[in-house]
Structures are given as structure tokens and as C-alpha cells.
């Protein structure tokens, strides 16, 4: 059994490290790469066939130190749970490739809240249609590639040579006049 003091000690240590490196807190390179991961919750019609799942991805970012606007090219894999056939490979998944703009709201020394929005290409695969059709009794795999949009907000913590962040976004893929929507909450690192 884990003790209840582990998380506060780790958070405290990270805060001390962050505080002692405040003079070196700025990320030195305007071009960086990073990794993200977290939970993904379906919304809208997609929530009729899918449960919350997970996602993982990587990105390339251009962030100039003086200008509050940055750009991010990102790819992510979202694996959702199935509401229909537990224990089978009936789980919807979404591959997303997006290009996003970020806007830093407050240029604080270490903590930087930001907005993010962009467009992308989404590949939605399900053994059931995200918008219910007559697939309730049979397996009908449906894969759709579609244009979509996303928007959200996050907070970045800049440390010595890297940054950690947490963000929440809303994605909406327009699949043949229908919408596949999801809300990922991500934790990431940028190097």
C-alpha cells in the first residue's frame, strides 16, 4: 500500500527545483518537441457508442520568447472504450493530426496560462457508427477521415531546459455531415 505522503513530497520537490532554477526557467530554443498523454472523453453522438479512454501523442512547436503567439504541429492516437461488447475489439479509436496556434495570456516568469485552437485531419474508426445506424446486432466497421477543429486552454510550467503543461481541449471532427466529438485532458512535456 502506498503511503499518503508520496504525492506531496514529489510535488514539493518539483516546486523546490522549479524555484531554484527560476533564473534559468526560460526555454532556450524557440523550436521544440514534446510528448502528451492523458484521458479522452467522448461527447455528443460519439458518447452513444464510446466510453472514456486514453490518448498519447507527440508534437513539434515553434514558440518565440517575446511574442505571445506560438504554433504546434501535433499527432495523437485516442483509444476509447466500447459501450456495446465488453471484452471484444469493439473500441472506437481516433487518429488526429492537427496544426494549432497558442496564445499566452499572462507572461509570468514560470507559470504561463495559454489558449490553444486549430484545425486538423481526423481518422475515426469504430465497429459501430459514431452516429447510431442499424449496426446494433452486427459488426459493421466504419472508418471515416474528416476535417475537424479543436480549441482549449492550458497552463505551462517552464523549468530549466524543458516545460511541463496540462491542458484540456474540445475536438470536433466533421464526418460526412455528422460530428465525432471528444474532450482530451493532457499532461505533457516540451523539450
N, C-alpha and C positions, 0 to 999 in steps of 0.2 A: 504494500500500500504506500502510495506517495504521501510525503508529508505536506502539510498545508503551507509551509514557509518557502517552498521551492520557487514558485512563481514570483513572489515579492522580492526575493533575493536576486533572481535573474533580472527582473525589471530594474531594480536598484543599481545593479552592476552596470547595465546598459546606460542608465542615466548618468552615472559617475563617469563612464568612458566618454559619453557624449559631452558632458560638462568640461572634462579636462581637455577635450580636443576642439573646443569651440573656436579657437583661433585658426584651426585648420579645417573648419567644417564645410567650406565650400567645395563642391565637386570641381576638380581642376579641369577636366576635359568637357567641352560642350557636347561631344558625341559620346554616347554610352550605350551599353546594352544591359538587359536585365531579364529577370525571371519573375513570374507571377504564379500564384496558385490560391485556391480557396473554394468556397461553396458557390453553387449556382442554383437558383430557384426559378422554376418556370412560372410564367404569368400568362394571363389571357388564355386563349384556346389551347396552348401547349400544356397548360396545367391540367387539362382534362385527361391527358394520357401519360403525363410525366410527373415524377416526384423530384424533390431536390436531389442534387448530386454534387459533383466536384468539377473543377477545371484546373488546367495547367497551361502555361504558355511562356513565350519569350518575346522580347521587343528590342527595337533599336530606336534610340531617342536623340533628338537634337535639342539641346537646352542651353541657350546663351545666358551668361551670368547676369547681365544688366537688363535685358529685355524680359518682361514677364510672360512672353508667349514662347511656347515650345512645340515640337512636333514629335509624334510617336508612330512608328510602323510596328504593328503587333499581330501575332498569330496565336490562337488559343484553341484548345480542344476541351469541349464541355461534355461530360458524360452524366446523363440524367438517369434517375431511377424509373422503373416502369410501375404503373398502377394496375396493369392488367394481368400479367402472367409472372408472378414471383418465381425466381429461380431459373428463368429462361433468358435467352438473349433478346428480350423484347424491349430493351432500353433505348430510348432516343439519344442521339448524340448530335452535337453541332460543332462543325469546324468553322472558325471565324478568322478572317484576315481583314484588319481594319487599319485605316490611317486616321490619326486623331490629332487635334490641336489641344494644347493645355494652356491654361491661363492662371498664373499665380496671383492669388488675391491679396495677400499681405506678404511683403518681402521681409519677414522676420529673419534673424540670423540663422537659426537652426530649424525651426518648425515653419513649414510653408504649406498653408491650405491652398488648394487649387481646384479649378473646374476642368473637365475634360469632355470633348464631344468629337464625333467624327462619322465617317461613312465606311462601309466595307462590303465584302462579299461573304455570304454565309452559305454553308452546305448543311442542310438539315436532313438527318436520316432517322427514320422511325419505322418499326414494323407495323405501326398503326399511324394513320394520318393525324398530324397535329390538330387539324380541324376535323372532327369526327365524321367519317363516312361509314359505309356499310362494311367495316372490317372487324366488327365486334366478335365474329365467330371464326374468322380465318386470318391467316397471316398474310398481310399484303404490305411488303416492304416498299416504302416510298422515300425517295431521295430527291430533294429539291435544292438547287443552287439559286440564290437570290441576293439582290441588293438589300442593304439594311442601313440603319442608323443607330447610333448609341450616344448616350450622354450620362454624365455623373459628376461626382466630386470626390476628393481625397485629401489626405494630409501626408506630407512628405517630411521625414526627419533626416536632415543631412548630417552625416558624420564624417570622419576622416577618410576621404577617398571613396566613399560609397554613400548611398541613401537607402533608407527603408521607407516604405509607404503602405498605407491602407486606403482602399478606395471602393466605392460602390457605383455600379453603372447599370443602366437600363438599355437593353439591346432589343431592337425590333427589326426582324427580317421579313421582307415582303415576299412571301412565297405564293405566286400565282393568285394575287388578289387577297390572299389570306395572310395572317400575321403569326409568326413564331416569336414569342417574346420571352425574355429571361432577364434575371437580375443577378449577376455575379458580384460577390463581395470578395475582393482580392487583397492579399498581402504580397508584397513584392520587394525585391532588391534591385538597385540600379548601380552598376559599376562603371 
